[in-house]
Amino acid sequence: LSRSLIAIRHLDPNTIRDLLELAQAFRSKIRNGELLPSHADKTVGLLFFENSTRTRVSFEQAAALLGCKISAFTSAGSSMTKGETLKDTIMTLSRERINCMVIRHKASGAPGFAQPYLQGPIVNAGDGQHEHPTQALGDALTILDRKGKIKGLRVAIVGDVLHSRVARSNAWLLDKLGAEVRLVGPRNLMPRYPGLLPGKVGNRLEEGIEGADVVMCLRLQNERMSEGAIGSVREFASSYQINEDSLRYAHPDCVVMHPGPINRGVEIDDATADGPRSMILDQVENSVFVRTAVLHYSFGGGSL
Ligand code: NCD
């Protein structure tokens, strides 16, 4: 049995809950130094066609925890610089006995496109502005740790929603588990067809984060942005930065999240990023447990 994870959008809420439970079970075993299920017969291909620090390293750690062999692959050092297509690359690696592929790609839809060319599972590690399912699962686990539930929470996702796969995966996941999702940012950085995503759209920060239990900040994704989308970075920061001043509108116990990498002084200020509300490093830590759970699940593994 092999199961891919391409998008949160197509998962049913029970599968999401099972994955979160599995991640919690892995977390306690890992912290207690207990034996984990072994997938030592598997080789995981890490195909990162876009830059990454935390996602790549945490998948590496997750695969190692399960005893897998790892084959790391970056486009810069590969035959893709010689004109090889994604399809041919996947078919080649597949014959080299790679059992599972973790793919990050700048094109939305790349992991889904690759699926028919590999026998085994594909895990989406972020594709263009489509989805980043394991990020959303790690974020959900972090919210559960701090708030004890997801249902009924008000979650504001703030900033460059248009270009953010993190925003999309989180909006789907949080909506499926019963949270109230709000998407907040400048008009030009909001989805063109907001009705296709769950969540209320707003352009004023004070309204968008009013009473919010969770505020998720997003980086301005300049690499995907068309010229002139925002007036200036300074203007964006003055209207949308999450700091002690803007957080006055949120719930007094609100927590602040960010998928990273953060741009200090732009979407979030230093005091908030390093302050007691910040869950940024908890998100990083939880992503290792979530990715361990997802790889185990992708190989057909069940609960521990
Ligand atoms: C994000 C990504 O690459 O989608 N980072 C991450 O994986 N934690 C967000 C971003 O690049 O802004």
Residues whose N, C-alpha, C, O or C-beta is under 5 A from the ligand:
A	BS01	NCD	T55 G126 H132 R219 P259 G260 P261
